[in-house]
Amino acid sequence: MHFTQSYEFFCVSAKISLILHKFFVMYYLILFFIVAEWLFSRVLSVLDIRASRAVLPDELSDIYDAEAYRKQQSYLRTNANFGWLVTTVSLVVTLLFVALGGIGWLDGLLRSWLTDLAWKDIYRETLVSVLFFALISVCSTLIAIPFDYYDNFVIEQRFGFNKSTKGQFVKDSLTNLLLSLFLQSLIVCVLSLIYLSLPDYFWLLAFGAVTLFSLFMSEFYSLLIVPLFNKQTPLPVGELRDSIESFARKVDFPLTEIYVLDASKRSTKANAYFTGLGRNKRVVLYDTLIEQLSTEEIVAVLAHEIGHYKHCHNWKMMAVSSAVQLLIFILLGYSLSSESLAFAAGAEMASFHVNVYMFGFLYTPLNIVLQIVVNALSRCHEYQADAFARDNGVGMDLISGLKKITAQAMSNLTPHPARVFCDYSHPTLLQRIQKINS
């Protein structure tokens, strides 16, 4: 009898020891990943600043005069220093929240609020998950708003970019928060119900749900989301519209709509994009782009975008993105039932929201590697799109247009190769010019 009791005590002790070992490994591994990601981004930032002091190559010497280049260098360093502050505050808040058991505390608080709710367990648990992520999003937004305000009304204002009013800023912040809460809550609700109903097939069903949502947003973003923030008006009949339509017919591009976006009410920075996954394509031009570029240069920029369509880049990137998402959901499926992951968060048991939140930290190293691969593929696509524009006779106009956009945005002309390798989805301006000219 004594031997049996001793053996049982040994087994229980061994089990507790194993649980504690997994807990400490998971706990410190997550804290390490949080700090390591911050250090990695800071190293890249330091390298970028050092590289920005390089002498400009001949291909870029005509973009800035001496005074404009000093202003661009000041803008780069101001943003870098401000980035240090923002990311450091984010690091401290995240570390404190995770290290002090804030995740488990919030989970327990929400469960205590909803204990008496006369719902089925599956629906009550889903509501806990929705509220968990909603509260974190609200708190994150409240922390970020002062930094966003400073960025817009101090830094961007000082360098002549900001055109937004304080009233517009408040409206945008509120709209962004409400929209993100709605979409986030919808996704969390669906994924949580899938996990609680069919946990064995969660990875597949969740992947399917997110893929459908992504396709929907890609197709209807310009129709549903953009009007909440900006006004889109048809491009008037005239030289620019005629030139765009003429080039589209020349290269057999199914252009159906051309709209102008009133981006100038917020910023002087320029852009343009296409929407639509099928044969019907909508072109959206920032009004700032029309102000800064000539007709020929705008057509060249759109020729680059048409090159993406001709090479099926959107579909290829969507396939790659889907493969990455599938991998994420497979790994997440294994993590959702991990008690050690939940204990590391300070929670009493594994749950959808706690384990998803903690999984985000564990996934960080793999995410960095996958993002590097995706960025490399994206840069190859940019070269192909540039080549399409060049082969259709607008290569020089594309170069001059890119130079104007770069100068207006005060972009860094000499980023460090490591920063480009890790973070850039587009080649540098110098690389694009050399490739077009070759």
HUKABEL-V318760 format. One record per residue. N is the residue number from 1. RES is the residue in three letters. SS is DSSP state (H for helix, E for strand, C for the rest). Layout:
BEGIN
n:N res:RES ss:SS
n:N res:RES ss:SS
END
This chain:
BEGIN
n:1 res:MET ss:C
n:2 res:HIS ss:H
n:3 res:PHE ss:H
n:4 res:THR ss:H
n:5 res:GLN ss:H
n:6 res:SER ss:H
n:7 res:TYR ss:H
n:8 res:GLU ss:H
n:9 res:PHE ss:H
n:10 res:PHE ss:H
n:11 res:CYS ss:H
n:12 res:VAL ss:H
n:13 res:SER ss:H
n:14 res:ALA ss:H
n:15 res:LYS ss:H
n:16 res:ILE ss:H
n:17 res:SER ss:H
n:18 res:LEU ss:H
n:19 res:ILE ss:H
n:20 res:LEU ss:H
n:21 res:HIS ss:H
n:22 res:LYS ss:H
n:23 res:PHE ss:H
n:24 res:PHE ss:H
n:25 res:VAL ss:H
n:26 res:MET ss:H
n:27 res:TYR ss:H
n:28 res:TYR ss:H
n:29 res:LEU ss:H
n:30 res:ILE ss:H
n:31 res:LEU ss:H
n:32 res:PHE ss:H
n:33 res:PHE ss:H
n:34 res:ILE ss:H
n:35 res:VAL ss:H
n:36 res:ALA ss:H
n:37 res:GLU ss:H
n:38 res:TRP ss:H
n:39 res:LEU ss:H
n:40 res:PHE ss:H
n:41 res:SER ss:H
n:42 res:ARG ss:H
n:43 res:VAL ss:H
n:44 res:LEU ss:H
n:45 res:SER ss:H
n:46 res:VAL ss:H
n:47 res:LEU ss:H
n:48 res:ASP ss:H
n:49 res:ILE ss:H
n:50 res:ARG ss:H
n:51 res:ALA ss:H
n:52 res:SER ss:C
n:53 res:ARG ss:C
n:54 res:ALA ss:C
n:55 res:VAL ss:C
n:56 res:LEU ss:C
n:57 res:PRO ss:C
n:58 res:ASP ss:H
n:59 res:GLU ss:H
n:60 res:LEU ss:H
n:61 res:SER ss:C
n:62 res:ASP ss:C
n:63 res:ILE ss:C
n:64 res:TYR ss:C
n:65 res:ASP ss:C
n:66 res:ALA ss:H
n:67 res:GLU ss:H
n:68 res:ALA ss:H
n:69 res:TYR ss:H
n:70 res:ARG ss:H
n:71 res:LYS ss:H
n:72 res:GLN ss:H
n:73 res:GLN ss:H
n:74 res:SER ss:H
n:75 res:TYR ss:H
n:76 res:LEU ss:H
n:77 res:ARG ss:H
n:78 res:THR ss:H
n:79 res:ASN ss:H
n:80 res:ALA ss:H
n:81 res:ASN ss:H
n:82 res:PHE ss:H
n:83 res:GLY ss:H
n:84 res:TRP ss:H
n:85 res:LEU ss:H
n:86 res:VAL ss:H
n:87 res:THR ss:H
n:88 res:THR ss:H
n:89 res:VAL ss:H
n:90 res:SER ss:H
n:91 res:LEU ss:H
n:92 res:VAL ss:H
n:93 res:VAL ss:H
n:94 res:THR ss:H
n:95 res:LEU ss:H
n:96 res:LEU ss:H
n:97 res:PHE ss:H
n:98 res:VAL ss:H
n:99 res:ALA ss:H
n:100 res:LEU ss:C
n:101 res:GLY ss:C
n:102 res:GLY ss:H
n:103 res:ILE ss:H
n:104 res:GLY ss:H
n:105 res:TRP ss:H
n:106 res:LEU ss:H
n:107 res:ASP ss:H
n:108 res:GLY ss:H
n:109 res:LEU ss:H
n:110 res:LEU ss:H
n:111 res:ARG ss:H
n:112 res:SER ss:H
n:113 res:TRP ss:H
n:114 res:LEU ss:C
n:115 res:THR ss:C
n:116 res:ASP ss:C
n:117 res:LEU ss:C
n:118 res:ALA ss:C
n:119 res:TRP ss:C
n:120 res:LYS ss:C
n:121 res:ASP ss:H
n:122 res:ILE ss:H
n:123 res:TYR ss:H
n:124 res:ARG ss:H
n:125 res:GLU ss:H
n:126 res:THR ss:H
n:127 res:LEU ss:H
n:128 res:VAL ss:H
n:129 res:SER ss:H
n:130 res:VAL ss:H
n:131 res:LEU ss:H
n:132 res:PHE ss:H
n:133 res:PHE ss:H
n:134 res:ALA ss:H
n:135 res:LEU ss:H
n:136 res:ILE ss:H
n:137 res:SER ss:H
n:138 res:VAL ss:H
n:139 res:CYS ss:H
n:140 res:SER ss:H
n:141 res:THR ss:H
n:142 res:LEU ss:H
n:143 res:ILE ss:H
n:144 res:ALA ss:H
n:145 res:ILE ss:H
n:146 res:PRO ss:H
n:147 res:PHE ss:H
n:148 res:ASP ss:H
n:149 res:TYR ss:H
n:150 res:TYR ss:H
n:151 res:ASP ss:H
n:152 res:ASN ss:H
n:153 res:PHE ss:H
n:154 res:VAL ss:H
n:155 res:ILE ss:H
n:156 res:GLU ss:H
n:157 res:GLN ss:H
n:158 res:ARG ss:H
n:159 res:PHE ss:C
n:160 res:GLY ss:C
n:161 res:PHE ss:C
n:162 res:ASN ss:E
n:163 res:LYS ss:C
n:164 res:SER ss:C
n:165 res:THR ss:C
n:166 res:LYS ss:H
n:167 res:GLY ss:H
n:168 res:GLN ss:H
n:169 res:PHE ss:H
n:170 res:VAL ss:H
n:171 res:LYS ss:H
n:172 res:ASP ss:H
n:173 res:SER ss:H
n:174 res:LEU ss:H
n:175 res:THR ss:H
n:176 res:ASN ss:H
n:177 res:LEU ss:H
n:178 res:LEU ss:H
n:179 res:LEU ss:H
n:180 res:SER ss:H
n:181 res:LEU ss:H
n:182 res:PHE ss:H
n:183 res:LEU ss:H
n:184 res:GLN ss:H
n:185 res:SER ss:H
n:186 res:LEU ss:H
n:187 res:ILE ss:H
n:188 res:VAL ss:H
n:189 res:CYS ss:H
n:190 res:VAL ss:H
n:191 res:LEU ss:H
n:192 res:SER ss:H
n:193 res:LEU ss:H
n:194 res:ILE ss:H
n:195 res:TYR ss:H
n:196 res:LEU ss:H
n:197 res:SER ss:H
n:198 res:LEU ss:C
n:199 res:PRO ss:H
n:200 res:ASP ss:H
n:201 res:TYR ss:H
n:202 res:PHE ss:H
n:203 res:TRP ss:H
n:204 res:LEU ss:H
n:205 res:LEU ss:H
n:206 res:ALA ss:H
n:207 res:PHE ss:H
n:208 res:GLY ss:H
n:209 res:ALA ss:H
n:210 res:VAL ss:H
n:211 res:THR ss:H
n:212 res:LEU ss:H
n:213 res:PHE ss:H
n:214 res:SER ss:H
n:215 res:LEU ss:H
n:216 res:PHE ss:H
n:217 res:MET ss:H
n:218 res:SER ss:H
n:219 res:GLU ss:H
n:220 res:PHE ss:H
n:221 res:TYR ss:H
n:222 res:SER ss:H
n:223 res:LEU ss:H
n:224 res:LEU ss:H
n:225 res:ILE ss:C
n:226 res:VAL ss:H
n:227 res:PRO ss:H
n:228 res:LEU ss:H
n:229 res:PHE ss:C
n:230 res:ASN ss:C
n:231 res:LYS ss:C
n:232 res:GLN ss:E
n:233 res:THR ss:E
n:234 res:PRO ss:E
n:235 res:LEU ss:C
n:236 res:PRO ss:C
n:237 res:VAL ss:C
n:238 res:GLY ss:C
n:239 res:GLU ss:H
n:240 res:LEU ss:H
n:241 res:ARG ss:H
n:242 res:ASP ss:H
n:243 res:SER ss:H
n:244 res:ILE ss:H
n:245 res:GLU ss:H
n:246 res:SER ss:H
n:247 res:PHE ss:H
n:248 res:ALA ss:H
n:249 res:ARG ss:H
n:250 res:LYS ss:H
n:251 res:VAL ss:C
n:252 res:ASP ss:C
n:253 res:PHE ss:C
n:254 res:PRO ss:C
n:255 res:LEU ss:E
n:256 res:THR ss:E
n:257 res:GLU ss:E
n:258 res:ILE ss:E
n:259 res:TYR ss:E
n:260 res:VAL ss:E
n:261 res:LEU ss:E
n:262 res:ASP ss:C
n:263 res:ALA ss:H
n:264 res:SER ss:H
n:265 res:LYS ss:H
n:266 res:ARG ss:C
n:267 res:SER ss:E
n:268 res:THR ss:C
n:269 res:LYS ss:C
n:270 res:ALA ss:C
n:271 res:ASN ss:C
n:272 res:ALA ss:E
n:273 res:TYR ss:E
n:274 res:PHE ss:E
n:275 res:THR ss:E
n:276 res:GLY ss:C
n:277 res:LEU ss:C
n:278 res:GLY ss:C
n:279 res:ARG ss:C
n:280 res:ASN ss:C
n:281 res:LYS ss:E
n:282 res:ARG ss:E
n:283 res:VAL ss:E
n:284 res:VAL ss:E
n:285 res:LEU ss:E
n:286 res:TYR ss:E
n:287 res:ASP ss:H
n:288 res:THR ss:H
n:289 res:LEU ss:H
n:290 res:ILE ss:H
n:291 res:GLU ss:H
n:292 res:GLN ss:H
n:293 res:LEU ss:C
n:294 res:SER ss:C
n:295 res:THR ss:H
n:296 res:GLU ss:H
n:297 res:GLU ss:H
n:298 res:ILE ss:H
n:299 res:VAL ss:H
n:300 res:ALA ss:H
n:301 res:VAL ss:H
n:302 res:LEU ss:H
n:303 res:ALA ss:H
n:304 res:HIS ss:H
n:305 res:GLU ss:H
n:306 res:ILE ss:H
n:307 res:GLY ss:H
n:308 res:HIS ss:H
n:309 res:TYR ss:H
n:310 res:LYS ss:H
n:311 res:HIS ss:C
n:312 res:CYS ss:C
n:313 res:HIS ss:H
n:314 res:ASN ss:H
n:315 res:TRP ss:H
n:316 res:LYS ss:H
n:317 res:MET ss:H
n:318 res:MET ss:H
n:319 res:ALA ss:H
n:320 res:VAL ss:H
n:321 res:SER ss:H
n:322 res:SER ss:H
n:323 res:ALA ss:H
n:324 res:VAL ss:H
n:325 res:GLN ss:H
n:326 res:LEU ss:H
n:327 res:LEU ss:H
n:328 res:ILE ss:H
n:329 res:PHE ss:H
n:330 res:ILE ss:H
n:331 res:LEU ss:H
n:332 res:LEU ss:H
n:333 res:GLY ss:H
n:334 res:TYR ss:H
n:335 res:SER ss:H
n:336 res:LEU ss:C
n:337 res:SER ss:C
n:338 res:SER ss:C
n:339 res:GLU ss:H
n:340 res:SER ss:H
n:341 res:LEU ss:H
n:342 res:ALA ss:H
n:343 res:PHE ss:H
n:344 res:ALA ss:H
n:345 res:ALA ss:C
n:346 res:GLY ss:C
n:347 res:ALA ss:C
n:348 res:GLU ss:C
n:349 res:MET ss:C
n:350 res:ALA ss:C
n:351 res:SER ss:C
n:352 res:PHE ss:H
n:353 res:HIS ss:H
n:354 res:VAL ss:H
n:355 res:ASN ss:H
n:356 res:VAL ss:H
n:357 res:TYR ss:H
n:358 res:MET ss:H
n:359 res:PHE ss:H
n:360 res:GLY ss:H
n:361 res:PHE ss:H
n:362 res:LEU ss:H
n:363 res:TYR ss:C
n:364 res:THR ss:H
n:365 res:PRO ss:H
n:366 res:LEU ss:H
n:367 res:ASN ss:H
n:368 res:ILE ss:H
n:369 res:VAL ss:H
n:370 res:LEU ss:H
n:371 res:GLN ss:H
n:372 res:ILE ss:H
n:373 res:VAL ss:H
n:374 res:VAL ss:H
n:375 res:ASN ss:H
n:376 res:ALA ss:H
n:377 res:LEU ss:H
n:378 res:SER ss:H
n:379 res:ARG ss:H
n:380 res:CYS ss:H
n:381 res:HIS ss:H
n:382 res:GLU ss:H
n:383 res:TYR ss:H
n:384 res:GLN ss:H
n:385 res:ALA ss:H
n:386 res:ASP ss:H
n:387 res:ALA ss:H
n:388 res:PHE ss:H
n:389 res:ALA ss:H
n:390 res:ARG ss:H
n:391 res:ASP ss:H
n:392 res:ASN ss:C
n:393 res:GLY ss:C
n:394 res:VAL ss:C
n:395 res:GLY ss:H
n:396 res:MET ss:H
n:397 res:ASP ss:H
n:398 res:LEU ss:H
n:399 res:ILE ss:H
n:400 res:SER ss:H
n:401 res:GLY ss:H
n:402 res:LEU ss:H
n:403 res:LYS ss:H
n:404 res:LYS ss:H
n:405 res:ILE ss:H
n:406 res:THR ss:H
n:407 res:ALA ss:H
n:408 res:GLN ss:H
n:409 res:ALA ss:H
n:410 res:MET ss:C
n:411 res:SER ss:C
n:412 res:ASN ss:C
n:413 res:LEU ss:C
n:414 res:THR ss:C
n:415 res:PRO ss:C
n:416 res:HIS ss:C
n:417 res:PRO ss:H
n:418 res:ALA ss:H
n:419 res:ARG ss:H
n:420 res:VAL ss:H
n:421 res:PHE ss:H
n:422 res:CYS ss:H
n:423 res:ASP ss:H
n:424 res:TYR ss:C
n:425 res:SER ss:C
n:426 res:HIS ss:C
n:427 res:PRO ss:C
n:428 res:THR ss:C
n:429 res:LEU ss:H
n:430 res:LEU ss:H
n:431 res:GLN ss:H
n:432 res:ARG ss:H
n:433 res:ILE ss:H
n:434 res:GLN ss:H
n:435 res:LYS ss:H
n:436 res:ILE ss:H
n:437 res:ASN ss:H
n:438 res:SER ss:C
END
